[in-house]
Amino acid sequence: MKFKAQLFVVNSSDWEFEGRKGTKHEAQMLITSSREEEGKQVEHTFVARLKIGEHLKDTPPGEYLTELRPFADSKGNLDFAVAAFIPYGRPAANAKSGAAVAA
């Protein structure tokens, strides 16, 4: 599932439970979804705080298409986490090879 999102900040916090430790990362975002109703496009905007993986924790604020994945939380309830942030409205940055950077 993909949604347009305005990422404001990523918060990280340490946790410990039953002898296990880790760090969780959550993105605070404004999500926009749209659907067609009676021939008109209707947008819905809501605030979300969703879990993200370690590889996304340094994502800068901005507009993105978010790719969400469902998962079951510790109580067996359905929840969603961000699987990817895809830059929206601007080209994605391309990494340069070491030779190109040194030149």
Backbone as ProteinMPNN parsed JSONL, in Angstrom:
{"seq_chain_A": "MKFKAQLFVVNSSDWEFEGRKGTKHEAQMLITSSREEEGKQVEHTFVARLKIGEHLKDTPPGEYLTELRPFADSKGNLDFAVAAFIPYGRPAANAKSGAAVAA", "coords_chain_A": {"N_chain_A": [[0.835, -1.164, 0.0], [0.555, 2.202, -0.836], [1.007, 5.566, 0.179], [0.764, 9.137, 0.123], [2.94, 11.177, 1.988], [3.878, 13.577, 4.439], [6.746, 13.826, 6.006], [7.709, 14.631, 9.223], [9.409, 14.224, 11.489], [11.697, 11.793, 12.832], [11.571, 9.788, 15.588], [13.491, 8.19, 18.074], [13.728, 5.578, 20.455], [14.911, 3.746, 23.273], [14.272, 0.372, 24.328], [13.391, -2.197, 26.671], [12.652, -5.503, 27.454], [11.748, -8.341, 29.12], [14.468, -9.202, 29.415], [15.494, -8.634, 26.929], [16.826, -6.167, 24.699], [16.592, -3.154, 22.777], [16.211, -0.71, 20.124], [13.629, 1.392, 19.108], [12.17, 2.946, 16.269], [10.196, 5.632, 15.226], [8.196, 7.268, 12.854], [6.875, 10.484, 12.522], [4.187, 11.717, 10.848], [2.186, 13.361, 8.306], [-0.386, 12.0, 6.68], [-1.785, 11.524, 3.464], [-4.559, 10.341, 1.815], [-6.526, 9.237, -0.954], [-9.653, 8.797, -2.638], [-12.196, 7.824, -4.967], [-15.388, 9.224, -4.977], [-18.644, 9.228, -5.935], [-17.92, 10.12, -8.515], [-16.076, 12.104, -7.954], [-12.847, 13.084, -6.778], [-11.829, 12.479, -3.561], [-10.012, 13.608, -0.844], [-8.374, 12.497, 2.119], [-6.869, 13.455, 5.082], [-4.616, 12.683, 7.666], [-2.975, 12.449, 10.863], [-0.155, 10.497, 11.62], [1.753, 8.12, 13.445], [4.137, 6.005, 12.834], [5.878, 2.864, 12.924], [9.266, 2.421, 11.89], [11.979, 0.879, 10.111], [15.427, 0.231, 11.044], [17.063, 0.966, 8.876], [15.782, 3.197, 7.835], [15.877, 5.253, 9.631], [17.368, 7.652, 9.439], [16.129, 9.245, 7.575], [15.482, 12.271, 5.957], [13.306, 15.091, 6.814], [10.419, 15.751, 4.761], [8.508, 15.425, 1.66], [7.058, 12.358, 0.746], [6.301, 9.267, -0.962], [4.92, 6.726, 0.805], [5.576, 3.376, 1.497], [3.693, 0.968, 2.886], [3.611, -1.771, 5.207], [1.719, -4.45, 6.495], [1.519, -5.787, 9.858], [1.36, -7.976, 12.724], [0.821, -6.827, 15.963], [2.149, -7.044, 19.368], [-0.077, -7.916, 20.716], [-1.524, -9.227, 18.877], [-2.996, -7.635, 17.195], [-3.786, -5.971, 14.111], [-1.463, -3.866, 12.548], [0.474, -1.227, 11.02], [3.611, -0.67, 9.389], [6.224, 1.412, 8.126], [7.67, 0.549, 5.145], [9.182, 1.649, 3.137], [10.446, 4.837, 2.074], [9.773, 6.909, -0.535], [11.05, 9.449, -2.44], [9.003, 12.271, -3.158], [7.825, 14.331, -5.681], [10.306, 15.338, -6.312], [13.476, 14.61, -7.79], [15.078, 11.498, -7.038], [18.002, 11.232, -5.039], [21.13, 10.444, -6.426], [23.652, 8.197, -5.69], [27.146, 8.819, -5.855], [29.97, 7.34, -7.379], [33.087, 6.403, -5.784], [35.275, 7.263, -7.357], [34.152, 9.3, -8.888], [33.521, 11.148, -6.951], [36.036, 11.867, -5.942], [37.16, 13.151, -8.092]], "CA_chain_A": [[0.0, 0.0, 0.0], [1.335, 3.43, -0.899], [0.313, 6.786, 0.537], [1.585, 10.343, 0.144], [3.175, 11.565, 3.374], [4.789, 14.653, 4.808], [7.505, 13.365, 7.164], [8.161, 15.738, 10.057], [10.532, 13.852, 12.344], [11.83, 10.4, 13.252], [11.944, 9.691, 16.995], [14.047, 6.896, 18.459], [13.741, 5.342, 21.901], [15.387, 2.425, 23.676], [13.31, -0.441, 25.053], [13.892, -3.416, 27.3], [11.52, -6.343, 27.83], [12.099, -9.742, 29.411], [15.882, -9.452, 29.166], [15.885, -8.226, 25.574], [16.956, -4.724, 24.537], [16.633, -2.685, 21.403], [15.814, 0.666, 19.866], [12.55, 1.489, 18.128], [12.143, 4.203, 15.529], [8.857, 5.976, 14.773], [8.099, 8.448, 12.003], [5.683, 11.296, 12.699], [3.864, 12.143, 9.489], [0.851, 13.726, 7.885], [-0.674, 11.081, 5.574], [-2.899, 11.906, 2.603], [-5.066, 9.273, 0.962], [-7.646, 9.726, -1.754], [-10.482, 7.797, -3.311], [-13.25, 8.428, -5.776], [-16.749, 9.131, -4.452], [-19.632, 9.86, -6.816], [-17.235, 10.756, -9.626], [-15.151, 13.141, -7.493], [-11.708, 12.63, -5.994], [-11.931, 12.983, -2.198], [-8.783, 13.372, -0.084], [-8.451, 12.432, 3.576], [-5.556, 13.697, 5.675], [-4.586, 12.349, 9.085], [-1.662, 12.388, 11.499], [0.216, 9.116, 11.931], [3.053, 7.811, 14.032], [4.325, 4.621, 12.402], [7.202, 2.266, 13.117], [10.128, 2.295, 10.721], [13.16, 0.057, 10.338], [16.734, 0.867, 11.308], [17.605, 1.528, 7.636], [15.061, 4.42, 7.482], [15.902, 6.19, 10.767], [18.014, 8.92, 9.096], [15.41, 9.875, 6.473], [15.239, 13.684, 6.278], [11.925, 15.555, 6.64], [10.042, 16.087, 3.393], [7.364, 14.721, 1.09], [7.389, 11.019, 0.262], [5.318, 8.203, -1.069], [5.308, 5.72, 1.784], [5.146, 2.013, 1.237], [3.357, 0.406, 4.188], [3.442, -3.221, 5.293], [0.973, -4.826, 7.696], [2.117, -6.758, 10.775], [0.598, -8.186, 13.949], [1.545, -6.319, 17.12], [2.35, -8.017, 20.442], [-1.386, -8.408, 21.165], [-2.179, -9.867, 17.739], [-3.784, -6.667, 16.427], [-3.201, -5.524, 12.853], [-0.859, -2.541, 12.557], [1.26, -0.993, 9.815], [4.932, -0.08, 9.525], [6.73, 1.95, 6.867], [8.674, -0.315, 4.523], [10.044, 2.471, 2.281], [10.142, 6.236, 1.778], [10.146, 7.207, -1.913], [10.927, 10.906, -2.596], [7.829, 12.685, -3.914], [7.903, 15.681, -6.222], [11.691, 15.724, -6.588], [14.226, 13.42, -8.196], [15.829, 10.794, -5.996], [19.447, 11.495, -5.068], [21.924, 9.335, -6.936], [24.961, 8.092, -5.055], [28.244, 8.892, -6.805], [31.036, 6.384, -7.064], [34.253, 7.001, -5.141], [36.115, 7.928, -8.362], [33.488, 10.519, -9.294], [33.592, 12.089, -5.836], [37.421, 12.306, -5.821], [37.539, 13.943, -9.28]], "C_chain_A": [[0.886, 1.236, 0.0], [0.447, 4.624, -0.591], [1.29, 7.952, 0.448], [1.729, 10.772, 1.6], [4.121, 12.748, 3.462], [5.468, 14.19, 6.091], [8.021, 14.576, 7.926], [9.418, 15.386, 10.84], [10.514, 12.344, 12.576], [12.32, 10.42, 14.696], [12.441, 8.284, 17.281], [14.01, 6.783, 19.979], [14.179, 3.907, 22.176], [14.283, 1.695, 24.432], [14.013, -1.653, 25.647], [12.683, -4.202, 27.776], [11.99, -7.783, 27.976], [13.538, -10.081, 29.015], [16.371, -9.089, 27.775], [15.906, -6.7, 25.511], [16.956, -4.373, 23.058], [16.292, -1.213, 21.325], [14.705, 0.644, 18.84], [12.584, 2.878, 17.513], [10.717, 4.416, 15.026], [8.897, 7.27, 13.974], [6.796, 9.175, 12.313], [5.393, 11.974, 11.376], [2.433, 12.631, 9.372], [0.597, 12.891, 6.631], [-1.873, 11.598, 4.791], [-3.282, 10.699, 1.753], [-6.229, 9.841, 0.166], [-8.394, 8.547, -2.37], [-11.571, 8.529, -4.069], [-14.601, 8.165, -5.14], [-17.663, 9.908, -5.374], [-18.968, 10.67, -7.929], [-16.258, 11.851, -9.246], [-14.045, 12.515, -6.666], [-11.785, 13.29, -4.613], [-10.658, 12.607, -1.449], [-9.078, 13.37, 1.414], [-7.033, 12.587, 4.108], [-5.633, 13.382, 7.161], [-3.147, 12.279, 9.565], [-1.382, 10.938, 11.852], [1.59, 9.078, 12.578], [3.248, 6.323, 13.779], [5.749, 4.159, 12.642], [7.948, 2.238, 11.801], [11.335, 1.453, 11.107], [14.413, 0.888, 10.544], [17.264, 1.575, 10.057], [16.92, 2.838, 7.225], [15.184, 5.523, 8.527], [16.517, 7.546, 10.437], [17.354, 9.626, 7.909], [15.11, 11.333, 6.832], [13.76, 14.052, 6.116], [11.661, 15.911, 5.19], [8.822, 15.311, 2.956], [7.82, 13.403, 0.469], [6.123, 10.263, -0.112], [5.798, 7.167, -0.073], [4.772, 4.376, 1.34], [4.925, 1.376, 2.602], [3.236, -1.113, 4.109], [2.676, -3.538, 6.573], [1.779, -5.798, 8.558], [1.197, -6.902, 11.978], [1.427, -7.68, 15.121], [1.606, -7.385, 18.216], [1.041, -8.597, 20.977], [-2.16, -9.095, 20.047], [-3.045, -8.938, 16.91], [-3.037, -6.249, 15.167], [-2.692, -4.099, 13.003], [-0.06, -2.407, 11.272], [2.593, -0.359, 10.176], [5.353, 0.42, 8.147], [7.83, 1.032, 6.361], [9.644, 0.491, 3.67], [9.526, 3.896, 2.217], [10.657, 6.498, 0.368], [9.971, 8.712, -2.106], [9.772, 11.26, -3.528], [8.025, 14.117, -4.393], [9.305, 16.197, -6.457], [12.446, 14.471, -6.998], [14.967, 12.804, -7.019], [17.306, 11.107, -6.141], [20.161, 10.252, -5.563], [23.278, 9.343, -6.259], [26.04, 8.127, -6.132], [29.308, 7.891, -6.382], [32.212, 7.123, -6.452], [35.122, 7.757, -6.117], [35.472, 9.258, -8.764], [33.57, 11.58, -8.19], [34.99, 12.668, -5.724], [37.826, 13.235, -6.963], [37.275, 15.413, -9.123]], "O_chain_A": [[1.858, 1.308, 0.752], [-0.701, 4.696, -1.03], [2.49, 7.786, 0.667], [0.762, 10.736, 2.361], [5.042, 12.893, 2.657], [4.839, 14.163, 7.149], [8.686, 15.442, 7.357], [10.38, 16.153, 10.857], [9.464, 11.704, 12.526], [13.364, 11.002, 14.993], [11.88, 7.305, 16.789], [14.23, 7.76, 20.695], [13.866, 2.985, 21.423], [13.458, 2.322, 25.097], [15.077, -2.071, 25.189], [11.792, -3.651, 28.421], [12.562, -8.359, 27.051], [13.799, -11.098, 28.372], [17.559, -9.228, 27.484], [15.117, -6.026, 26.173], [17.28, -5.2, 22.205], [16.107, -0.552, 22.346], [14.81, -0.034, 17.819], [12.977, 3.853, 18.154], [10.102, 3.505, 14.472], [9.546, 8.24, 14.366], [5.733, 8.556, 12.363], [6.224, 12.708, 10.841], [1.586, 12.353, 10.221], [1.29, 13.057, 5.628], [-2.856, 12.053, 5.374], [-2.446, 10.114, 1.065], [-6.845, 10.824, 0.578], [-7.842, 7.469, -2.588], [-11.828, 9.71, -3.833], [-14.927, 7.027, -4.803], [-17.479, 11.108, -5.575], [-19.406, 11.776, -8.244], [-15.663, 12.473, -10.127], [-14.266, 11.543, -5.944], [-11.805, 14.517, -4.509], [-10.267, 11.44, -1.417], [-9.912, 14.13, 1.906], [-6.109, 11.925, 3.636], [-6.589, 13.762, 7.836], [-2.222, 12.077, 8.779], [-2.267, 10.228, 12.329], [2.463, 9.897, 12.288], [2.614, 5.483, 14.418], [6.698, 4.94, 12.575], [7.358, 2.058, 10.736], [11.669, 1.33, 12.286], [14.448, 2.084, 10.255], [17.846, 2.656, 10.156], [17.429, 3.532, 6.345], [14.652, 6.616, 8.333], [16.202, 8.522, 11.117], [17.959, 10.511, 7.303], [14.546, 11.604, 7.892], [13.041, 13.396, 5.363], [12.57, 16.326, 4.471], [8.179, 14.629, 3.754], [8.827, 13.343, -0.236], [5.027, 10.574, 0.355], [6.963, 6.771, -0.103], [3.641, 4.269, 0.864], [5.863, 1.255, 3.39], [2.819, -1.668, 3.093], [2.955, -2.957, 7.622], [2.617, -6.542, 8.049], [0.35, -6.043, 12.222], [2.592, -8.049, 15.268], [1.159, -8.512, 18.005], [1.044, -9.649, 21.616], [-3.307, -9.498, 20.235], [-3.757, -9.393, 16.015], [-1.808, -6.182, 15.155], [-3.394, -3.229, 13.519], [0.069, -3.37, 10.516], [2.694, 0.394, 11.145], [4.891, -0.09, 7.126], [8.805, 0.77, 7.065], [10.793, 0.088, 3.487], [8.321, 4.136, 2.295], [11.847, 6.328, 0.102], [8.859, 9.217, -1.955], [9.586, 10.623, -4.565], [8.352, 15.006, -3.607], [9.484, 17.374, -6.769], [12.078, 13.371, -6.585], [15.425, 13.508, -6.119], [17.806, 11.234, -7.259], [19.83, 9.136, -5.163], [23.972, 10.359, -6.247], [25.873, 7.537, -7.2], [29.515, 7.633, -5.197], [32.319, 8.342, -6.59], [35.668, 8.801, -5.76], [36.181, 10.245, -8.961], [33.677, 12.772, -8.477], [35.131, 13.857, -5.438], [38.752, 14.031, -6.805], [37.545, 16.19, -10.039]]}, "name": "protein", "num_of_chains": 1, "seq": "MKFKAQLFVVNSSDWEFEGRKGTKHEAQMLITSSREEEGKQVEHTFVARLKIGEHLKDTPPGEYLTELRPFADSKGNLDFAVAAFIPYGRPAANAKSGAAVAA"}
